[in-house]
Amino acid sequence: TSLYQMDWWEVLVIVTALIYFCSSLILFLFPKLVHSKEYSTLPCTSLYQMDCKKRSLPSWRHISHRGGSGEELENTMAAFRHAVDSGTDMLELDVHLTKDGEIVVCHDDDLERVAGIDVSITSTNYDNLPRLKKSQELTFHQGHTTTVEHNDNVIPRLREVFEQFPDFPMNIDLKNGSDELIEKVNEMVCEFERESFTVWGSVHNSVCKKMYAMNPRIPLFFSLARVVMVYLILITGLLPFWPLRESCFEFCLPSLMIERIGVRSRVPLIARCLLLCFDTFLLHRLVCFHLQRRGLKVYVFVLNEEEDYDYAMRLGVDGIMTDYPTALKQYYGANRDSDPALRLLSNGQN
């Protein structure tokens, strides 16, 4: 029996596939060979991070979600002060535009959840906005409530936050895609000379496009559609070739998220299995490695349990976003013996 003789086109297909596979693998491991874009480097704010940088060790950024809504009322000056005093490295906050053009810090446009009054920020002047409720349920920690006794429950202006923390890194999520909001936030960031240490973005890709077009110097985080795009081009091997305009890859753990927000029972089994596969594949340590080698920062949100912190650390992310800044700080300290970089955190506290 004679050996099978391949046609020329079969040889061409095999050779092309091998070249594609090898080049994709090489660029996955060494993306700087083709991607020369310089991404903004956020400054180190804690003693821990400064020590890590000096000693060329990895460090993990501590990010307070909505200022740390598990320990203070979300997106308030009290929350931001508490998070900074607790040793956080970055404040995450959300902004809207009032009827009279004020940029305010609040997650919801409809204030029913946070203030108990059915009014919207966009249709109300700033002076007429209600105070926040002193007891609020957490979005990403089902069954947990934050309650305060003090009267620092006013919805703050973004300007007031910038004035209070002029040199502190912030992650700003624009909840409204209006051109006026984008323009005003950009103007304020530039006014306070914060372009190098302020990250901005939106869940909507169309909004992110407008933000990047207006000011590409401000670090941008991925929209939801762009996160999904990374997943799709990853499985095709195209990710190493694909240009990325963003500086921060911020993602959640889908299968874990449905547990924490209490909707697991409403999600079909097959969907939960797909989400678990999504986590396992997308969040592989090598994916984080590739994006980091390209100069991007990789942050995971919103984690509030120690087991979740453990999983994120194993992935090799650059930072964890949490509702509990004190708890995350304590976690970094308690786990210092497992990693030389985390050991520096405790040394800096003593």
N, C-alpha and C positions, 0 to 999 in steps of 0.2 A: 504494500500500500504506500503510495507516494505521500510525502508530507504536504500539509496544506500550504499553499503559496498565497500570501496576502497580496491583494491588489495595491496599487500605488496610493489610492485614496485612503485605504485602511491604515497604511503606514503613516500617511500625513496626519490622519486624525489622532493616532496614538502619539506621535511626536509632538503635535500641537498640545495635546492634553498634558503630556509630561512637562513641556515648557511652561504651560500655564500653572500647573500644580507647583512646580519648583520655584517659579518667580513669585507666586502668591505666598508660598511658605517663607521665602527669603525676606520679602517685604513685610510680611506679618511680624517677623522677628526683628527686622532692621528697617523700620519705616522711614527713618531719616535719609535713606538713600534717595528717596524721591520726594519726600514731603519736607520742605524747608521752612514752612510757615512758623513764625515765632509767636508763641502764645503768651499772654500776660501771666506774670508770676505774682501771685498774691503774697503780701508780706507776712512774715512770721510775727505773731502777736503774743505768744506765750513763751515763758522761759523754756518750757519743754521743746517747743518747735525751734527756737533759736539754738539750743544745744544740739538738737538733731542735725540742723543745717551745718553747724560748725564742725561736727564730727562725721558728716557725710552719711548719716544714718537715716532710715525712713522715718517719717513722722505722720501722725494721723490728725487731721483737722477736726476739731470739735465744733459742730454747728448746731445752734439753738433754733429749732423750728418754731416760727412765730414768736421768737424770744424765749421759748421754753414754756409752752402752754400747759405743761403738767405741773408746774411749780408756781406760776403766776398767770394772771389773765392774759390771754393771747394778744400779741401785737399792741402791748401797752408800754409806756415808759417804765413802769415798775418791772415788767418782764425783762426789758432790755437791760436795765441796770442790774437786776439780779443775775442775769446770764453773764454779763461782763464780770461782775464781782465773783462769780463762780468759776471763772477761768475759761470761758468759751473763746473760740478763735474767730467765729463768724456769726453774725446775726442774720437769720432768714426772716423776711417779712413780705407782706403783700400790700399792694397799693391800688386805690381807686381815685377817681376824680369827682369832686362834689359839683353840685349845680352851679356854684359860684366860682369854680375853677381851682379849688384847693386840692392838693395831693394829700390824701389821708392814708394812714396805715390801718388796713382792715382786710380780712380775708373775704368776707361776704358783702355783696352789694345790698342784698336784702338783710336787714338787721334783726329779723325775727329771732334767729338762733342766738346771737350774741347779746342782743339788747332787749329782747322780748317785745319789740314794737315792730309792726309790719310797715316799715318805711325803707326806701332805697337811698343809698348814698348819692347816686347819680341825679336823683330828683330832689335833693335836699341841700340847702345852704349849710356851710360848715357850722355856723353858730346855732343852728337848729337841730344838729345831730344829737340823739339821746346818749346818755351814759350807758356803758356796758353793764350787763348783769354781773353780780359779784359771785355767781356760781355758774360754771359752764362745763358741759360735758366735752370730753376730748374726742376729736374726730378719729384719731388713729390709735386709740386705746379704749376699746369698747367697755362701757361700764364704769369708767373712771371719770371723776369730776374734780375740777379745780375750784376751790372756794377761798375767797379772801375777805378780810375785815376792813382793810384800808379803803380810802376813797380815791385812789389813783386808778380810776376806771374810765378815763376820758379817751376818746379816739384821738390819737395824736396826728399832727401833720408830719409829713416826711421831713420838712425843713427842721422841725424841732428835734427829730431823731438825729439828723446830720449835725446839728449844732451841739447836741449833747455828746455825740461820739464822732468827732470830726475825722479821726484817723483810724477808725475801726472798720475792718472788712465787713461788707454786707452783701446779701444775696436777695435781690429784689424781684419779686414775681408780679408782673403787671396783669391784673385780673380783667382789665378793660382794654380792648385793642384800639381805642380811638386815637387818631393822629395827635390830638391835643394832649392826651396823657403821655404818649411816647415823647413828644417834643418837650413837654414841661419837665419830665423826669430827666431827660438828657441834659437840658439846660441846668437843672439843679445839680446834677452830678458834676458837670463841668464847672459850675460856679464854685463848688466846694473842692475842686481839684481832686476828685475821687475816681477818675477813670481807670487808674491802675489797680484799684483794690475794691471795686464794686462790680459784682456779677449781676447781670439782669437777664430777663427772658420771660417766656410765657408758655403755657401749655399749648397754645395755638401757633402753628407754624407760620401762618400768614402774618401774625403779629411779630414773630421773631424776625421774619424777613424785613419788615419795615424798620425794626429796631437796628438791625445790622446795617441796613442801608443808610440810616441816619447817622450812626456813629459806630464804625467797626472797631474803634479803639477800646470800647468797653467790653470786657469779657462776656460772652453769651453762653447761656446753658441751652441744652437740647430741648426742643418741643417734643410733645408726645409722639407726633408723626415721625420725627427724625430718630427718636429712640427705636421705634418699630422698624424704620428704614435700616438702621445699623444691624438689627437682627436679620433682616431679609438679605442684605448684601453680605453679611457674614457667612451665611450658609452656602452662598454661591462662590465664595472665595474672592469676592470683589472688594471687600473692606480695605485691604492694604493699598488698593489703587485709588480709592475714593477720596476726594478732597473734602475736608470738614471745616466749616467756618466757625464752629463753636469752640469754646475753650474749656467748658465744663460738661461732663457727662453725668447727669443726675438721674438716677433711676430708682425704682422701688422693686421689691421682691413680690411679684404678683401673687403667688400661692400663699405667701405669708401675710400679705396685705388683706386678703379676704378673711383671714382668721382674725386679725387684729381689729378690723372695723365691724365684725360681727355679721357678715353676710354669707358665710361659708355654706349654711344650710340651703340658701337660695341659689347657689351656683351648682349646675349639674355636675355629676361625677366626671363625665368625660371632659368637661371644661376645666375642672380642677386638675385632672391628669395632664392636660395640655399646658396649663399654667405652670405645673411642676416641671415639665420638660423645658418650658421656656426659661425658668429660673436656672435649671441645671446647665442648659446650653449657653444662654446669653451671658450668664454671670460667671463663666469659667474664669479662673485666675489668668489664663493666657489672654483673654479678651481685655481684661483690665491692664495687663502688661502691655499689650499692643497700643491701646489708647494712651497710656502713660508714656510709652516710648515716643509717641508722636507729640508729646508735650501737653496733653490734656490732663485735667484733674478729674478724678472719678469719685463721685459722692453717692451715697445710698441713703434713701429716706423711706419712711420715718420709722426709726427703730427705737423701741422702748423697753425691750426685755433683754436680759443678759445673754440668753441663748442666741438672740438676733445679733447682738454685738459680736459674739463669737464667730458666727457665720460670716459676717461682713469682714472681720479681720482676716479670716482664712482666704477670702477672695483677693485680698491685697488692695482694697480701696484706699483712696487718699483721705477720706473723711466720712463721718457718720453724722446724720442729721437726727436730732432727738427732741422729744418734748420735755425731757428730764435732764437738764444740763448738769446738775449736781450728781445724779446717778451715773451719767456717762463719765464724768471726771473721776469719780470713785472707781469705776470699772477700769479705766486706764491705769490708775494707781495700783489696784488690786492684782492686775495681770502683768505688772512690770517684770516679774521674774521670768516670764515666758518669752520675752523679747528684749534685746538690749536697748532698743529705742524707747519702749515703754518704761524701762527701768529709770531712764533719765527723768521721767515725769515725777516720780517719787523723790528723786534726789533734789529736784528743783523745788519741791514743796517743803523739804526739811530744812 
